[in-house]
Structure formats: C-alpha cells, structure tokens
C-alpha cells in the first residue's frame, strides 16, 4: 500500500512540473510576440492618402483568370491596365470599350463588370479600362487613356466599337468623343455608339461639364438610367435637352433600367440584356475573323 502511494505521489509531482514548464513556455512566447508587434511595422499600413498612384495599382491580379485577361496599354507617358475578353463564338459583331465609374476597378461588382463578362457570350469582345490611376481633372490623361483602349481593339482587328461608360466614366467618355467629333479625327471612324449607364455630367475637382459638349458627338447615344433614381434621372433629362444640335436633330435616346439588378458576372441580367439587345439591333455590323 505504501509503495502504491509513493508511485501516485511521483506521478502527480511530474504532472505538476510539466504543467509549470508548459505555462512558462507559453508565457515566454506571448511576451516575445508582444515585443515584436510593438517594434515592427504592420505589413499593410493604412494609406495616408486616398489618391491612387500607378505604383499602388499596377500589381498583378491575384485571380488567375483575371491575370490572363490583363493587358498593359501605353497611354501617353504611362502604362494603363485593362482586361480583355474575346467572344466565345467564332464570329464577332464588334468590340466594346468599357469605362467604369470613378475610383472603381473594372473587375469588381458593377454593371461594367457584368457587361464585360456577359457580352463575349453573345459575339462581342470587351476591353475594360482601369481608370483609377488617371487624373480625371487632366483632360489629356483622359483622352490618352480612352484613345489607347480604342487603339488596342483596332490592333485586334476590331473596327466596330461601342463605348459603354458608367457613372463619372460617362462624363469622361463624352469629353473624349466630343473632342474627336469636333476635330473629325480618324479614330472616330471605328466607333459606332456611346452607351451611358447611370452617368453623371461633371467630374470632381474639374470644371468640365458634359452638357457643354454632348451635342458635338456625331454618334448614336443610348442613355440608360435606373428607374426611380431621381437625381440620375434629372441629370439624364439635362443631357436629353443638351443633346439637340442647332438644327434640332439628335442621335440621343433614353432607356429605363430596372431598379433592382441581380449581378452575375458570367451571365446576362436584366440590364445587360437590354443594353445588348439595343447593340445587336443598332450597331451590330462589321464582322472580323477570330485570330
């Protein structure tokens, strides 16, 4: 009986020592980590400015599919990222240059992202520009960026092109096309239409107003606006009035969009169907062979 008690005491003592040693090791590790966190900077510090730079936006996409779609375009003195998708079928009806809303990446949830993925399923190639590094108050930077997108589509053999622009990107597209129209630029010959989606007429920190130049555009304009979005509808009514030229003619048409949209990046939704239907009816023309 005495021997059994001795063994039990020994085991209990060993357990107590092990627990003590484990606690000491744990305490040592925690102390070391706390000291390290107090002296080393975090891996992703909070940005000190909201202004995007080419350096912060030029990293490669983490998504493998997006990485395959990414292209780098020469836009003036800078390199601009864009995402290109060819049509699924052997025949193409043309190409679409997509301009996202201000400060929005083209591959995030938006109408632009839905269109860039859905239209290639229906004979249209898409090129979506990442306009975040572009200073929208600098007219030349905006013109260089959109011109680089059109040039890239031309290099792919696409000469039947529509520009689709969302939000503040609509003002940028109007600025670009109005200038081409006034100058009679050769690049205008490959363009077939401007499609605005919930567009705005002005740009932050810029004196530009799209109402002053929309009548100069010598292309059909489809102005798609969400139902019951009264501020955007009011802006669209201003564009309708401003689009009439001195001779009373206008290439302008409005299209009401459903208030609620269920986005699916690979398939049509109620918005993409309406826009694609108008494109197929009005500007589907030049056919190019798939390379």
N, C-alpha and C positions, 0 to 999 in steps of 0.2 A: 504493500500500500504506500509506503514511504517512497519507494522508487518511482511509482506512477505519479505521485505528487511532484517529485523533482523534475520529471520529464515535462509535465504540464507547465510548471513554472518557467522552465528553459524556453519552451515554445512561445509562451506569452511574452517573455522578455525579447525574443528575437523579432516577434511581430512589432512590438513597440519601437524597437530600434529601426526597423525597415520603414515604418511609417514616419518616423522622425527624419530619416535620411531623405525620403521622398519629398516631404514638406520643405526641407532645406533646399533641395534641388529646384523645386518649383518656385520657391521664393527668389532664388538666385536668377532664374531665367526671366521672371517677371520684372525684376529690378533692372536687368540688362536691357530688356526691350523698352522699358520706360525711359531709360537713359538715352538709348539710341534714337527714339522718337523725338526726344527733346532737343537733340543736337543736329539731326539730319533733316533736310527739307523734304517735303512731300513730293512724290513722283509727278503729280499733276496739280501744280499750284493754281489757284484761282486767277484767271486772267485779270490784268489791271486795266484793260480797255476792251470795249465791245467792238472796236473797229477791226474787221478781219484783215489779215495780211496774206500775201501769196505764200509765205513760208508756212503759216499755220494751216492753210487749206490745201496745200499741194501734196499731202501724204496720200499714199495709195489706199484705196478702199480695202477694208478687211474682208468684205464679202467677195468670194472668188468669182461669182458671176459678174458682179459689178466691175471687178478688176479686168475682166476680159472685154467689157464694153467700153472701158475708159479710153479716151483719146486725148492727145495734147495738141492744142491748136496755137499757132502763132498769131497773136492779136496785138498789133503794134509792137511795143517793146516788152511784152510779157507773154508768158505761156498760160493758156487757159484750159482748164479741164472740161471735158464734155463726155457724154455717154451715148454711144451709137448702137442701134439695133437694126439689123436688116429685116426685111419682110420674110415671113415664113414660107410663102408660096414662091414659085419660080418667077411669077410676074409681079411687077410693082407698078402702082398707079402714080407714084411720086414720093416726095420726101417731106418731112415736117421738121422745122426748126422750132424747138420748144424753149421758151423763156420763162423761168419760174418767177414767183413773187420775190420781192426784195428780201435779202438775207435768208432765203430758203434754198436748201440743197435740192437738186433736181430729182434725187432718188429717195426722198422722204415722202410720207403720205400726203398726197395732194392731187389735184386734178391733173397737173402736168405729169406726175409720176404714173397715174393711171393711163393717160394717153400714150406716154412713151412706151409702155408695155403692151397696151391693147391694140394700137394701130398696126404694129407689124404683123398681127394675126390676120389683118384684113388688107394686105397688099401695100402698106405704107411703111417706108423706112423712117426712123426717128433719130434725131440728134438733139439731146437736151444739154444746154449750156449751164455750167456752174458760174453764175454771175456774181457770186459773193466777193471775189477779190476786186471787182470792177467798181470804181468810184462813180456812182450814178450822177453826181454833180458835174462830172467831167464828160462833156458831150463826145469828145474824141475817143475816150475809152469805150463808151457805149457803142459808138459806130464801129470801132475796130473789132469789138467782140462779136457783134452780130454779123459783120462782114466776114469774119473768119469762119463762122458757122456755115454761112451760105457757100463760101469757097470750098469748104470740106465736102459738102454734099455734091457740089459740082464735080469735084475730083473723083467721087464715087460713081459718076455717070448719072446723077440725078439732076434734072433740069425742069422739073415741075414741082415747085416748092411752095408750101404754105407756112406761114409763121403763126404759131399759137403762143399767146403770151397771157400770163395770169397776174392779177393784182397790179403792183407797181411795174412789173415787167411789161404791161400793156403800154404804159407811157413811154418806156424805152423803145418798144417796137414802133410806135407811132413816130417818135423822134427820128428813128433810122429810116423808115420808109418815106416819110415826108421829105427828107433831105435827098434821098435817091430820086424821088419823083420830080422835085424842083430842078435837079441837075440833069435829069434824063440819063442817069447812069446806066451803063451796060448791064450791070448786075441785076437791074430791075426786070430784065427780060426773062429771067428764070423763075420769077416769083408770080404766084397766081392769086394769093389771097392773104388777108390778115384776119385772124380769128382771136378776138379778145374774150377773156374769161374773167368775170368779176373784176374788171380793170379799174384802175384809178387814173386820174387826169394829171396829177402832179407828182413830183418826186421830193422827198425830204431834203432840206438844205439846198434846194435848187430853185432857180427862177423859172425853170421850164414849165410850160402849161400845154398839154396836148391839144387843148381846144383851139389853140392858135394855129395849129398846123395840120390837123386831121383832114381838112378839106383838100390839102395838097396831094394826098395819097391817091394814086391812079390805079388802085386795085380794089376788088370787092372786099368789103369789110363785114364780117359777122360778129356782132357784139352780143355775147351770151352772158346773161345776168341771172343770178339766183332769185327765185320768187320771194317776195316779202322781205328782201334785204333793201330797205328803203334808202339808206344812204348811197348804196351802189346803184340802185335804180335811178336815183336822181342824177348821179354822175353820167349814167348811160343816156338819159334824156338830154343832158347838155351836149354829149357827143353827137347825138342824133341831129340836134339843131346846128351844131358847128360843122357837120359833115357836108352840108349843102353848099355847093360852089356858087359862084356868082351867077352862073347860067341856070341855077335851080336844079341841076342834076346831082344825083348822089348814088354812090355804089354801096350805101350803108343799109344793113338790115339787123334787126334785133331778134334775139332768141331767148325765150324764158327757160331757165333751168330749174329742175326740181329743187325744193328747199333742202331735202334730206338725200344724201348720197352715201351708199354703202360701197366703200372703196375696196376693190380687189385688184391688186397690181397686175394680174395676168389676164383678166377677163374684162369684157365690156361692163360698164354700169350705165345707169340712165343718162348720165352726162356724156360719156364717151360715145354712146350710140347716137345721140342727137347730133353731136359735132361730126362724127364720122359719116353719118347719113347726108349731112349738108355737103361735106367734102366730096363724097362719091358722086353726088348729083351735079355739083357746080364746078369742080376743078379737077376731077379725075381725067387725065388726058394723056400726056406723054408717057409712053411705056419704054423702060430701059431694061436690058437684059441683066440678070443677076450675075455678078462676077464670081 
